[in-house]
Amino acid sequence: MPTRSAVQSSDVDLFTDEALTDPYPLYRQLRDAGPIVHLARYGVHVVARYAQVREALADWETFSSADGVGLNEIFNQALTGTIIASDPPHHDALRNVLSERLSPRALRELRGEVERKVGAHVDELAQRGTFDAVTDLAQVIPVSIVLDLLGFPHEGREGLLDWGEQTFNAVGPENRRMTDALPKMQEMFDWLEHTCTRDRMLPGGFATTIHEAADRGEIPHEAVVPLMAGYSIPALDTTVSALASAVELFAGNPDQWDLLRAEPSLIPSAFNEVLRMESPVQLFARVTRSEYEVDGLALPAGSRVVLLYGSANRDERQYPDPDRFDIRRGAADQLAFGYGTHGCAGQGLARLEGHAALAALAKHVARFELTGEPTRKLNNCTRTLAKLPVTVHLA
């Protein structure tokens, strides 16, 4: 029998202001330490290399979500049984509710309207010349598209961006960000329960489809509110993050923007590269149901393991020169939207919005010029910007 080595322990803290501002040197340190590393400060293990993160995402029977995907018990208990914190077959029953609404065929039918809305808004911003790429662009596009698709009533929906941000903060360990986030997360669930009732949904929205599935007995009625949260929050936050990161990356790499404008067929590849470079969701946790072994290291059953998506997507073992932004890289295998059973159900819609935004910007904008320092929004789980002032030079 091969000799097993001890898992290396690290005192790295991934949740300080400094780490959240620039986690990539710490990610490299953890990747270099081994395929599994124990984070002594939090009593959990981390998987930071691409191969092991992808393997864990593909193996839900070993790396279970049913005991929660966060780093604290309050969050994990609050989301027990939701789409993000469940395994098949319950997970599949929840996911199937909106599978047809998010199918490639359904998204093709939406494409024209999404491109029209995005194009009109980008045209207006380009003519303005100077704007904030977060608040005026990245936040406006998904809010204008996703909330109407969801069919939520107008009353109170303006709180969703903040509620989403705080829900992702609640994923983290029991630090100040996590504890401050809990009341906001509760506000969101209260709004979904008391305002987003069956009789107040806008006709034809995703939320109505969820209520109808409960009425037919396909899912329990108590699953309706968590399922609405599970589709609305990621649909906003991840797209906001990706669109803002795209502008920042292209502003800093004008040669890549010139290439995209010269070859619009690179838009899907470019969007993947944005997601690889700045993964909107940086981490989620799993709990091992059985022993897991890799390279002579073993994790016993019952171990909470943090999968570092943001690290996996910068792993030099998978991507040569990983810190270089290269839209020809062809990073279709990036893990920003997860992989396997828990691959993001709404990623097709996020791509539709992202591709439409890049196409519209490429039509109108010859160059992005940063007119102030980007301001990062520090979050326990997501990576996004708070402010990104830009001036655009028209094509």
Secondary structure in CASP SS format (residue, H / E / C, confidence):
PFRMAT SS
TARGET T0000
AUTHOR 0000-0000-0000
METHOD secondary structure of the structure
MODEL  1
M C 1.00
P C 1.00
T C 1.00
R C 1.00
S C 1.00
A C 1.00
V C 1.00
Q E 1.00
S E 1.00
S E 1.00
D C 1.00
V C 1.00
D C 1.00
L C 1.00
F C 1.00
T C 1.00
D H 1.00
E H 1.00
A H 1.00
L H 1.00
T H 1.00
D C 1.00
P C 1.00
Y H 1.00
P H 1.00
L H 1.00
Y H 1.00
R H 1.00
Q H 1.00
L H 1.00
R H 1.00
D H 1.00
A H 1.00
G C 1.00
P C 1.00
I C 1.00
V E 1.00
H E 1.00
L E 1.00
A C 1.00
R C 1.00
Y C 1.00
G C 1.00
V E 1.00
H E 1.00
V E 1.00
V E 1.00
A C 1.00
R C 1.00
Y H 1.00
A H 1.00
Q H 1.00
V H 1.00
R H 1.00
E H 1.00
A H 1.00
L H 1.00
A H 1.00
D C 1.00
W C 1.00
E C 1.00
T C 1.00
F E 1.00
S E 1.00
S C 1.00
A C 1.00
D C 1.00
G C 1.00
V C 1.00
G C 1.00
L C 1.00
N C 1.00
E H 1.00
I H 1.00
F H 1.00
N H 1.00
Q H 1.00
A H 1.00
L C 1.00
T C 1.00
G C 1.00
T C 1.00
I C 1.00
I C 1.00
A C 1.00
S C 1.00
D C 1.00
P C 1.00
P C 1.00
H H 1.00
H H 1.00
D H 1.00
A H 1.00
L H 1.00
R H 1.00
N H 1.00
V C 1.00
L C 1.00
S C 1.00
E C 1.00
R C 1.00
L C 1.00
S C 1.00
P H 1.00
R H 1.00
A H 1.00
L H 1.00
R H 1.00
E H 1.00
L H 1.00
R H 1.00
G H 1.00
E H 1.00
V H 1.00
E H 1.00
R H 1.00
K H 1.00
V H 1.00
G H 1.00
A H 1.00
H H 1.00
V H 1.00
D H 1.00
E H 1.00
L H 1.00
A H 1.00
Q H 1.00
R H 1.00
G C 1.00
T E 1.00
F E 1.00
D E 1.00
A H 1.00
V H 1.00
T H 1.00
D H 1.00
L H 1.00
A H 1.00
Q C 1.00
V H 1.00
I H 1.00
P H 1.00
V H 1.00
S H 1.00
I H 1.00
V H 1.00
L H 1.00
D H 1.00
L H 1.00
L H 1.00
G C 1.00
F C 1.00
P C 1.00
H C 1.00
E C 1.00
G C 1.00
R H 1.00
E H 1.00
G H 1.00
L H 1.00
L H 1.00
D H 1.00
W H 1.00
G H 1.00
E H 1.00
Q H 1.00
T H 1.00
F H 1.00
N H 1.00
A C 1.00
V C 1.00
G C 1.00
P C 1.00
E C 1.00
N C 1.00
R H 1.00
R H 1.00
M H 1.00
T H 1.00
D H 1.00
A H 1.00
L H 1.00
P H 1.00
K H 1.00
M H 1.00
Q H 1.00
E H 1.00
M H 1.00
F H 1.00
D H 1.00
W H 1.00
L H 1.00
E H 1.00
H H 1.00
T C 1.00
C C 1.00
T C 1.00
R H 1.00
D H 1.00
R H 1.00
M C 1.00
L C 1.00
P C 1.00
G C 1.00
G C 1.00
F H 1.00
A H 1.00
T H 1.00
T H 1.00
I H 1.00
H H 1.00
E H 1.00
A H 1.00
A H 1.00
D H 1.00
R C 1.00
G C 1.00
E C 1.00
I C 1.00
P C 1.00
H H 1.00
E H 1.00
A H 1.00
V H 1.00
V H 1.00
P H 1.00
L H 1.00
M H 1.00
A H 1.00
G H 1.00
Y H 1.00
S H 1.00
I H 1.00
P H 1.00
A H 1.00
L H 1.00
D H 1.00
T H 1.00
T H 1.00
V H 1.00
S H 1.00
A H 1.00
L H 1.00
A H 1.00
S H 1.00
A H 1.00
V H 1.00
E H 1.00
L H 1.00
F H 1.00
A H 1.00
G H 1.00
N C 1.00
P H 1.00
D H 1.00
Q H 1.00
W H 1.00
D H 1.00
L H 1.00
L H 1.00
R H 1.00
A H 1.00
E C 1.00
P H 1.00
S H 1.00
L H 1.00
I H 1.00
P H 1.00
S H 1.00
A H 1.00
F H 1.00
N H 1.00
E H 1.00
V H 1.00
L H 1.00
R H 1.00
M H 1.00
E C 1.00
S C 1.00
P C 1.00
V E 1.00
Q C 1.00
L E 1.00
F E 1.00
A E 1.00
R E 1.00
V E 1.00
T E 1.00
R C 1.00
S C 1.00
E C 1.00
Y E 1.00
E E 1.00
V E 1.00
D C 1.00
G C 1.00
L E 1.00
A E 1.00
L E 1.00
P C 1.00
A C 1.00
G C 1.00
S C 1.00
R E 1.00
V E 1.00
V E 1.00
L E 1.00
L E 1.00
Y H 1.00
G H 1.00
S H 1.00
A H 1.00
N C 1.00
R C 1.00
D C 1.00
E C 1.00
R C 1.00
Q C 1.00
Y C 1.00
P C 1.00
D C 1.00
P C 1.00
D C 1.00
R C 1.00
F C 1.00
D C 1.00
I C 1.00
R C 1.00
R C 1.00
G C 1.00
A C 1.00
A C 1.00
D C 1.00
Q C 1.00
L C 1.00
A C 1.00
F C 1.00
G C 1.00
Y C 1.00
G H 1.00
T H 1.00
H H 1.00
G C 1.00
C C 1.00
A C 1.00
G C 1.00
Q H 1.00
G H 1.00
L H 1.00
A H 1.00
R H 1.00
L H 1.00
E H 1.00
G H 1.00
H H 1.00
A H 1.00
A H 1.00
L H 1.00
A H 1.00
A H 1.00
L H 1.00
A H 1.00
K H 1.00
H H 1.00
V E 1.00
A E 1.00
R E 1.00
F E 1.00
E E 1.00
L E 1.00
T C 1.00
G C 1.00
E C 1.00
P C 1.00
T E 1.00
R E 1.00
K E 1.00
L C 1.00
N C 1.00
N C 1.00
C C 1.00
T E 1.00
R C 1.00
T E 1.00
L E 1.00
A E 1.00
K E 1.00
L C 1.00
P E 1.00
V E 1.00
T E 1.00
V E 1.00
H E 1.00
L E 1.00
A C 1.00
END
